[in-house]
Amino acid sequence: MEFLPKEVLEGLRAAQKREAAKNARLRVLAGGQIWPVLRRFKGGFALDADQVTNLRGHIDLYDGPEHVATCLIVASEIQGRELICTVKRETAVSDRAPLDFAQDGPRIAGYLPEL
């Protein structure tokens, strides 16, 4: 790719970014703004450094319209064209309140009628 003119390389990179953002289902919501997640890895995720340059604190993570998790970002740094966010805590979102007691044995979903 080094033999291509600078303008062509920039155009290719911009097209790759647009395509990656369009195909990304994961999104970060923080401070009323939404950014697509370019990639996710153990302990964090990467965002487009052209869209956001610094991000810390509590954020919400969405997979399409579904709220997946809340995260605590403790560090973020720009590496290349990505903002690498390091997550200290990621808590899955549930549609039920957590139990404050231990359940004994398996839950029975239903009874079979007697023959």
C-alpha positions in Angstrom: 0.0 0.0 0.0 3.0 2.3 0.3 3.0 2.8 -3.5 -0.4 4.5 -3.4 -0.8 8.3 -3.2 -1.5 9.7 0.2 -5.0 10.8 -0.8 -6.0 7.3 -2.0 -4.7 5.8 1.2 -6.7 8.2 3.3 -9.8 7.5 1.2 -9.3 3.7 1.7 -8.9 4.1 5.4 -12.0 6.3 5.6 -14.0 3.7 3.7 -12.8 0.9 6.0 -13.8 2.9 9.0 -17.3 3.6 7.6 -17.7 0.0 6.8 -16.5 -1.2 10.2 -18.8 1.3 12.0 -21.8 0.3 9.9 -21.3 -3.4 10.6 -20.6 -2.9 14.3 -23.5 -3.9 16.5 -21.8 -3.0 19.8 -22.1 0.6 20.8 -21.0 2.7 23.7 -23.3 5.2 25.3 -21.7 7.8 27.5 -22.7 11.4 28.3 -25.6 11.3 25.8 -23.3 10.3 22.9 -23.1 7.0 21.1 -19.9 5.5 19.5 -19.5 2.2 17.6 -17.1 -0.3 19.2 -14.5 -1.3 16.5 -13.3 -4.4 18.4 -13.6 -6.0 21.8 -11.0 -7.9 23.7 -10.5 -9.2 27.2 -10.4 -6.3 29.6 -11.6 -3.6 27.2 -12.6 -2.5 23.7 -11.5 -0.1 21.0 -13.2 3.0 19.6 -12.4 5.2 16.6 -9.9 7.8 17.8 -11.2 10.3 15.3 -14.7 10.3 17.0 -13.6 10.3 20.6 -10.2 11.1 22.1 -10.7 10.5 25.8 -13.2 8.4 27.7 -13.3 7.4 31.4 -16.0 6.6 34.0 -19.2 4.6 33.8 -20.6 3.8 30.3 -23.4 1.6 29.0 -22.7 -1.0 26.3 -25.4 -1.9 23.8 -25.7 -4.7 21.3 -28.0 -3.2 18.7 -31.0 -2.0 20.8 -30.3 -4.4 23.7 -28.6 -3.0 26.8 -25.9 -5.6 27.5 -23.7 -4.2 30.3 -22.5 -1.3 32.3 -18.7 -0.8 32.4 -16.2 1.3 34.4 -13.4 2.6 32.1 -10.3 3.3 34.2 -7.9 4.2 31.4 -8.0 5.1 27.7 -5.2 5.8 25.4 -4.8 6.4 21.6 -2.9 3.7 19.8 -2.7 4.3 16.0 -6.2 5.2 14.9 -8.0 3.6 17.9 -8.8 4.7 21.4 -8.1 1.7 23.6 -10.4 1.7 26.7 -9.4 -0.5 29.6 -12.3 -1.7 31.7 -12.1 -2.4 35.4 -15.6 -3.7 35.9 -18.2 -5.0 33.5 -21.6 -5.9 34.9 -24.2 -7.7 32.8 -27.6 -6.1 32.7 -30.5 -8.3 33.8 -34.2 -7.9 33.5 -34.8 -9.3 37.1 -33.6 -8.0 40.4 -30.7 -9.9 42.0 -31.6 -12.5 44.6 -30.5 -11.8 48.2 -30.6 -15.4 49.2 -29.3 -18.7 48.0 -31.7 -21.1 46.2 -31.8 -24.7 47.4 -31.7 -27.2 44.5 -32.9 -26.7 41.0 -36.0 -24.7 40.2 -38.9 -26.8 39.0 -40.4 -25.4 35.8 -43.5 -27.5 35.8 -45.0 -30.8 36.9 -45.8 -33.8 34.7 -49.4 -35.1 35.1 -49.8 -38.6 36.6 -50.5 -41.5 34.3 
